[in-house]
Amino acid sequence: MLAQVKKMAGGDIAGRFGAWWSGRDYVAPAEGDAASMDAPKTEEKPAAKAEAIAEAPAAPVAAPIAEVKAKVVVEEDVDSGRVRLKALETLWGEGRLAPGSFALDTRMIDALLELADKPGDIGFIGADGALLNAFVAQSERKALATEWRAACIDRLSELVPSATLTRGEVDRPRGFADHALQAVASVEAFAYADHKAGLVGRIFRALDASGRWVFLDTTRTTKKTPPAAFASAWAEPQLSTNDEIEELLKLAGFKSVRKVAVTGQMLAAAKQGYASLGQVLEKAAQNGFTGREGALFLQELAWEAQSWRARTRALEGGALEMNLWIADKTEQLEPLKLTQDMLDRAIQPDDAGAGDALFDQN
């Protein structure tokens, strides 16, 4: 497979990836630079698969959720799920199914545990191995994870053996007893749930009286979801607007709903993944992916790269947003944000005689 990739890229893998990613024409290096063609190009924009991606089969449109559920057994028979996970982890990092960072994982976990003042378990929906491992490293609480993507169950068991995994559906999570959890974390649950009210209702019921739901999700700002941005998704996206999500949460009974924009962090994580793809691809090719398995791996990697390139453009252009939401069953006061103007007004000169009274020279 490595020989095929090098042939497609003409030897300059990283250079062609960078040209494809940035949307410009590829310019071959001069003959004097031939020795450095394979060296990392730190000045390049984040790299992606150039010629290999361009010649790969077009990414399929994500199938409706019902069709995905029906095809799960077939996919597992050909073991394509395992190869796909390998491709995703090659692009985004071990345990990751999408761009992410330790800083963002920690931010979610801190929010999860902020109100968890009693013993109890924490629920997870659609969390990848990186997030679950970050939680396990920070807390001794039990992680109850429900997963709707069949291919992920075995891999999550390998990555996080201490977590309790339950097979469920994205809009019907299982393994959560009523009123038993102090907090629930989810990743892209709203994005792929076709019955969003049911999702919200089940999570609300699983939380105790002071429970909190922390979730990372993609929302749209236009009437339609850009289809190319989710061509490699696990299922057909069902994106909502921010207002629609907030309305559902309030109708379910959540008293406090807050969101923090994390689009910039996700874009940085995506670009970091692309920046190292040229070198990572060669390393992966040398690790035994040959024949049909190698072809599947290359195809999945190409589809994911194409899809996230389009999603990055949509995020940069404002058609999509990514936010970290915090929904509480109790009222929560927003932390006071001190501005410079407030500080200037709070710190005033001493009143006449105050200095003498405080520092009596007698």
N, C-alpha and C positions, 0 to 999 in steps of 0.2 A: 504493500500500500504506500509506503514511504516513497518508493521509486515513482509510482504513479503521480503522487502529489507533486514531487519535485519536477516531473516532466511537465505537468500542467502549469506550474508556476515558473518554469524556465530557470529554476535554481534560486531565484530571488523571492522566496516565499513571503518574508516579512514585508518587503517593498510592495509586492502586488496586493497583499492584504490591506496595507495602509491606504493604497490608492482606491481600492474598492470601498473601504469603509468611509473615506472622506468624500467620495463621489467625484474624484478627478481622474483624468487619464493617467495610465501608468507610463512612466518614463524609465527605461532601462538605465542602469548605472553605466558610466563610462568604463572602458576596458581597464583603466588603471585602478578602478574601484572594485574589480571583480573579486579580489581576495576578501573584501569586506561585505560581500553581498549577503552572506548568511549571518552577519553579526547583528545583534540587537540594535535597532534604530531608536534611540531614546527621544529624538526630536520628532519622530513620526506621530501622526494622530493615531488613536487606538486602532490596532490592526484587526482584520477579520479575514475570512477565506476569500481570496480574490478569484483566480481562474477556477479553482476547484469548486467554489460555490456557484460561480456563474454557469458551469457545465453540469452541476448536479441537477437531479430532477426537481421540478418546481415543488415548493412546499405545499402539502395538501391543506385545504381549508379544514379548520377544526370541525370535527363531527359533532352533531347534537349530543347532549349528555346521554340520552337514551340509547343512541347507537354505540357510544363509547362503552357503556355498561354491557351491551350485548356482545361486543367484540373482545372483551377483556380476556376471556378464556382462550380465544384464538391467538391473541398477541402473546400470551404466556406460553402457548405451545411452541411457538417459534423462538421464544426467548428474546424477542425484540425489546421487551421492557427492560431487561438487564442491560442490554447494549445501549439503550437510550439513556438510562441513568448514568452509565459510564461516560457517554458523550456530554451530558449536562455537567457532571462533576469535572470533566476535563476542561470545560469552558469556564465554569464559575467557581470551582474549588471543591475540595472534598466535602461531601455532605450537603452541598448546595444544589438546589433545583432551579435557581434563578439568581440574578445578581443580588448580592448582599454584602454585609460587612459585620465584623464583630461589634463595632460601635452601635450599629442599628439593632443588633440582637440584644445587646446589653440594655439599650434604651427601652426595648419592649419588656425585658425581664424586670427591670427596675420598676416600671409602671405596674406590672403584674403583682409584685410583692409589696408594693407601697402600703396597701390596706390589709394585707394578709397577716393579721395579728393573732389568729387562732390556728391550732393545728388543722391540717387538711390538705387535700390534693389540689393540683392545678391541672386544668384541662387544656388540650391543644388540638386544633383542627387544621390539617394541611401544613403542619410545621415540617421543615426539613431537618436533616440530621444535625446541621450546624446550629440551628436555634435550640434544638432539644439538648444538645451537648453543652451549650452555653448555660442553659438553665440548670442542668444537673451539676455543673461545676460551681454554681453560685448558691444553690439551695438544696437542702436535704429532703424537701417535699417530694412526694410521688408525682411523676408526670403521667397523666392519663391521656394518651394520644389516640384520636380517631382519624383514620385515613381513608379517603375515598378513591385513591389511585392504587389499584391492586398491585402494580409493579413495585410500589414503594414499600410495601409491608416488610418483605424480607430484608431489604437494604436497611431500613430503619432499625430492624431488630439487630442487625450486625453493628450498626453505628452506635446505637443507644440501648444496650441490653437491659438496662434498669427500668426503661419505660414500659408501661403497659399499653399494648397496641390493640385496637379494635377496628375491624373493618366496618365502615359505614358508608353513608352517602354525603355529599357535600352539603346538602340542605337538610339532611336527617342524621346528624351525628349520633353515634351510639357510644355506650360505655360510661355515660354520665348519669348518676343517680339524681333524682330531684332534690333541689335545695342543698346540695352536698358540696359544691365547689366555691371557694373564695374568689377564684379568678379563672378566666378562660382566655387563651390567646388563639388567634386564627390568622392565617395568611391566605389572601385572595379567596376567601370563602364567599363574600358577596359577589365577586367577579364571575364565579362559575355556578352559583346557586340559581336554579330556575324557579324555586319557591322560596323567595327571600323572607316572606313573613313567617313561614314555617321555621326557617333557620333562626331568626331572631327569637321566636317564641320558645324554641327548645333550649337555646342558650340562656334566656332569661329564667326559665324554669329550673335549669341546672344550677344556677348561682344561688348562694345563700342571701339572706336579707341585706347584707352590705356588699354583695359581690360586684366584681368589675370585669368588664370585657375589653381586652386590648386587641386591636386587630389592624393589620396592614392590608390595604386594599387599593386597587386601581379604579378610578372613576373617570367618566367621560364628561367633557364640557360641550360637546356637540350632540346633534340628534342621533348620529350613528357612530358605531364603533369602527375604527379603521381595521378592515379585515386582515390586511397583510401583517398588522402588528401582532396578531395572535394565530398566525398560520401554523405554528408548531405547538400550540397550546394543547393541553391534555383533553380539553373539551371545548365546545363552542362558548365563547365568553358571553355573559349576560350583564354587561356593565350598567351601573346606575349612575345617577348624578349625586353630588354631595347632599343636595337638598332631599333627594329621595331616601337616602340612607338615614339621614337625621330624622326625617318624619317617621320612618319605620321604627327606629329606636325609641322615639318619644311615645309613639302609639303603644308599644309593647310595655312601657312602664319605666324605662330608664329615666332617672331624674336629672342626670347631668351628662351631657354629651360634648366632648371636645375633640378637636383634630389638630394635628401638627403636620405641616407640609414636609415631606421627605423626598420629593422629586429629585432634588439636587443630589442627595446621597445615593439614590438608586442610579442616576445617570453616571455618577463617578464610579460606582461599582461595576456597571456595565462596561464602561470604557476601560477600566483596569483589566477586566477579563479579556477584552479584545486585544489590548496592548501586548499581551503575552501569548496570544493564540498561535502565532507563527512558530515560536519555539516549543510550546506545549504540544502542538500537533506532531512535530517530528519525534518528540520523546514518546508520545502515545503510540505512534506507528511502530516504534522499535520495541514495544512491549508485547508483541505477539498478536496484534489484531490483523489477521490475514484472511484471505478467502471471503466467504459470504459474511462472516462476522465483521471483517474489516470494512467491507462495502456498506453494511448497515450502519456501522459506527460513523463512517465518513458522511453518509447520507443524513443521519440524525444531527450530526454536528453542523452540517451545511444548513439544514432547515432551521435549527435554533439560531444560528448566526444571522440568517436572512430575516427571521421573524423579529429578533431583538434589534436589528438595525432599523427596521421600520418602526418598532415601538419607541426606540430612542428618538427618532425624528418626531413622532407624535407627542412625546413628552416635552421635547424641546420647543415644539411649536404651540404647545398649550392645548392640544386636542385631548390629551389625557393628563391625569394628575395621579400622584401617589401620596397617600396620607396615612399617618398613624393616628388611629382613633382610640379614644378612651371613653367608654360608656359605663356609668355607675348607677346602681340601683338606689343610691342615696345622693342627696345634694352635696356637691363639692364646690368649695370656694376656689376661684381662680387665684393662684399666687399673685401677690402684689408685685407689679413690675415698676421699679423705681427708675424714673427718667432723670436726665441731668437737670431739667427744669425743676422737678420736684425736690431734688437735692439742693439746688441753689436757693430755693425758697425756704427749705427746712433749716439751712445753716445761715443764720443772720448775725450781724454784729451784736456784741453785748449791749444790753440796755445801759443807759447812763448810770454809773455807780455800781453796776453789777461786778465789774472786775475788781473794784476796790473792796467790795464786800467779801468776795471769794478769796482774795489774796491780801488780807489785812496786814499792812506793814507794821502795825503795832503788835 
